Amino acid sequence: MTYCRRDKRGMIAGALAALLSIMLLLTACNFLSRQAPEAGTAENYPPGEETVRPQFSNLAVYYVKMTGSDAYLVREVHQVPFTREVAKAALEELINTAPSTPGAVRVLPPATKIRGISIKDGLATVDFSRDVLRANTGASGEALGIQSIVNTLTEFPEVQKVSFLVEGRLDQEAMDWWGHVGLYGQPFSRDVSKVYEPSIWVTSPVPGQKVTSPIEVRGSARVFEATVNARLLDGSGRELARGTAAAAQGAPLRGDFILSLPFHAVPPGSGNLEVYWISPRDGSELDKIIVPVSW
């Protein structure tokens, strides 16, 4: 009986040891499979990216507007399906999508194709199809048309200058571009001095952003005495904060502004950031930009 009991105990101990080995082996396999995901699976993306990836991207594009007395640029923000090729998507908006600003027009011919965009050391080089040369513009329209492309691309922080190619090279027809300004001065730099509409735009925070106190409000303004006003309202319309900032230049010039807006609110919550300027004539709030935020 004693030997039988010892044998049973040995069998049980052996079974437990085997079971423990199997469990350790399965755990190790599971760990290794997580460490080395298969190509093309969601595991290849940074944690959480697959669940938070937006369905749309907001892209700023610039169109040309001509009046009886002046010609200038207008800035619009367009919502497009999410893509990693945002620079190409922005230029395709300039080609294919009509502006919503009354009187604004597209300059790039509708048959124009983007053959490629390369970005290196702050320089974006755009290769257009030869259809781009078929634009019908005057001298002012040509300069603004070029600047509309440049300003659209320099909205992206990694781009500081822009140059053009046509079918992969620069022959004489390409250098003459649309017949007036030409490409002899490229690469081109950002210039928003001729962007008259809208009077104010906000680059930070972006719509839907989760903010903390203080909110850093950034943007561009072309307003009287360069004075920009901002306030934060909660979901019920109660004012949580108010402040003013001076843009780098006042109208008729345009300047950037930065405004720090401290606030106190118990999270979670949501509301609207309003940015505007005040009419010196009657005190009304003009050109108001509303940015929905949460905290």
URMO-V412399 format. One record per pair of residues at least 24 apart in sequence whose ideal C-beta (glycine too) atoms are under 6 Angstrom apart, sorted by the first residue. I is the first residue (numbers start at 1). J is the second residue. If there is no record, write none. Layout:
BEGIN
I_J / I_J
END
This chain:
BEGIN
54_82 / 55_82 / 56_82 / 57_82 / 59_90 / 60_155 / 61_90 / 61_93 / 61_94 / 61_152 / 62_148 / 62_151 / 62_152 / 63_99 / 63_104 / 64_105 / 64_107 / 64_144 / 64_145 / 64_148 / 65_103 / 65_104 / 71_140 / 71_144 / 72_194 / 72_196 / 73_144 / 73_148 / 73_194 / 73_195 / 74_101 / 74_104 / 74_197 / 75_195 / 87_117 / 87_153 / 88_114 / 88_117 / 90_152 / 107_135 / 107_145 / 109_134 / 109_135 / 119_158 / 122_160 / 123_161 / 123_187 / 124_153 / 124_159 / 124_162 / 125_163 / 126_164 / 127_165 / 127_168 / 128_166 / 130_166 / 130_167 / 135_178 / 137_178 / 139_180 / 142_178 / 142_180 / 142_181 / 143_181 / 147_191 / 150_188 / 151_190 / 154_190 / 161_187 / 161_189 / 162_188 / 163_187 / 192_254 / 199_223 / 199_287 / 200_275 / 200_287 / 200_289 / 202_275 / 202_289 / 202_291 / 205_293 / 207_291 / 207_292 / 209_293 / 210_294 / 211_293 / 211_295 / 213_262 / 213_263 / 214_260 / 214_261 / 214_262 / 215_261 / 216_260 / 217_259 / 217_261 / 218_258 / 219_257 / 220_256 / 221_247 / 221_257 / 222_251 / 222_254 / 223_251 / 223_277 / 224_251 / 224_280 / 225_250 / 226_250 / 228_257 / 229_276 / 230_259 / 230_261 / 230_275 / 231_274 / 232_263 / 232_273 / 233_271 / 233_272 / 234_271 / 235_270 / 235_271 / 240_265 / 265_295 / 267_295 / 269_295 / 270_294
END
